[in-house]
Amino acid sequence: MGDPEQHHIPFKERRFRNARFRRGVFLVPALFTSANLLCGYFAVVAALMGTTADFDRAAKAIGLAILFDSLDGRLARLLGANTDFGVQFDSLADVVSFGVAPAVLAFAWGVRSLAIAGTQRGELLSDMGWVCCLGFLVCCAWRLARFNVQGMAPGGSKYFVGMPTPAAAGMIAALVHGFKEPLHDWRWSVVWFLLAAGLGALMTSTIRYYSFKDIPWTRKLPSLSIVVAFILLAVIVRFSEIALVMLACTYTAVGVALHLVRFIRHRLVSRTA
């Protein structure tokens, strides 16, 4: 049984074709990881250009990098193309797209348009931004290295340990995309750089964040959930500035709030025990 034409093809040639097909399958996740890396590189270059439109392009590129990063792992598992090389390649691409790119974007967006440039206050603010954005980058690399060693939170793949790097980068990109104009007030720049440092701290923390990996995307979903997903997608596309900021802030805040609830509950149980 099978394709009659294959009976006339030598066995070695058929095996070569199968091996070539298998190599092609393994290349599919790597292509998406490369697209993730390309978006990160584009975001860095756009952020260095320094115009409002370029800052927005950089933020959108980071958003696309998040999309490609979410797809490469799922495709690798779906195609059975998981490799150690793919894991390392993905982590290196994530350092660029979710570490270097948002750090450069945050620094440029926070100091580029300030009128105090060249003054003593401007130099202090620039140094502060440099340190905070460097801290964000270092924490991103630390978070990725820890994930490669420790994996998900104990008890399955439902939670991440610490804020995932795409979510931290997405927070910066969403705010830049939402407000467009770079900061003109040095006080807001201080808040902005403290936010970048805070996101770095969340990445290296032990706060658990929901991973969405337990959702059965490949199974048949209820019709209502599909309708809700399409409505949510339409809202994000139509009102991306507001919707993305709200989603990013909600995801960040919910993880911290649930951690505080668990901490308080644990203290109350310890006192009553």
Secondary structure, DSSP 8 states (H G I E B T S, - for coil): ---GGGGGS-HHHHHHHHHHHHHHHHHHHHHHHHHHHHHHHHHHHHHHH-SHHHHHHHHHHHHHHHHHHHHHHHHHHHHT---HHHHHHHHHHHHIIIIIHHHHHHHHHHHTT-TTTTSHHHHHHHHHHHHHHHHHHHHHHHHHHHHHHH-S-TTSSSEEES--HHHHHHHHHHHHHHH-S----HHHHHHHHHHHHHHHHHHHS--EEE--TTS-TTS---HHHHHHHHHHHHHHHHTHHHHHHHHHHHHHHHHHHHHHHHHHHHHHHHHH-
